[in-house]
């Protein structure tokens, strides 16, 4: 029998991609890494550090990304609810017939 692995709520909400160091393999990434590294006085810059600086210094950009993400997630939820409702209705119709 396999041992069950449990996660805390905090662990479930952590995104390991945010902790990844950014490899500056493009001009924009190089600029962001340099800027954030200088701003935070760090040599190694993570995705989370860049997101934090963007949230403070360019909140309009983060708001736009967050809004789009929210709307897409909301639409997926509505689509799932509609699909489940239709599947349930089909099951009920089959039982009645």
N, C-alpha and C positions, 0 to 999 in steps of 0.2 A: 504494500500500500504506500502510495506516495505521500510525503509530508505536505500538508497544505501550507501554502505561502500566503500570508496576509500582509496587507499594506495599511499604513495609517492614512488618514484623510490627507494629511500634508504630503505624504509620499505620492498619493494618487494625483495630486494637483501639481506636482513638479514636472517640468519638462526638461529632460536631460539635454535637449538641443540648445537650451539657453546657456548651459554651462560650458559649451564647447568653445575652445579658443577659435578666433576667426583667422583664417589663412588669407592674407591679402593677395589674392590672385587676380585682382582686377584694379583698375585705377580708382574706382569708387570705394572698394573695400580698403585699399591702401590708405586713402584719404580718411575714411571713417576710423580705421585702426589708429592711425597717427593722431587724429583729433581727439578721440576718446582716451587713448593712452596718455596723451599730454594732459588732458583735462582731469583725469582720475589718477595721474601719476603712477601708471602701471605699464609694465612692459608687455604683459600678455593681456589681450583684450578679449572678452567673451561676447557672445551674442547678447546676453542679458545686459551687459554694461552699455552696449550700443543702444539697446532699447531704452534704457534708463535715461541716457543723455538725450535721445530723440524725444522722449516724453517731456523732458524739462524744456528743451530748446526749440522743439518743433512739434508741439502738441497737435497741431492741425493734421499733420501727417499720421500720427498715431490714432487720432480720432477717426480719420477716414478708414484706416485699416480695421480698427475695432468695429466700426459701424458695419462695414461690409461683412466681416466675419460673423457678427451678431445676426445680421439679416439672412445670411446663407444658412446659419445654424437654425434659425427660427423657421425658415422655409423647409429645411430637412425635417424638423419636428412636425410641422403641419402635414408634409407629405407622408411621413410615417404614420401619423394618426389617421389620416384619410385611408391609407392602405389597410391598416389594421381594422378600421371600421368596415370597410368593404369586404375584407376576408371574413370577419365575424358575421356580417349580414349574409354572405354566401353560405356559410356553415348553417346558419339558422334556416335558410331557404331549403337546403338539402334535407334537413331533419324534418321539415314540415311536409315535404313531398313524399 
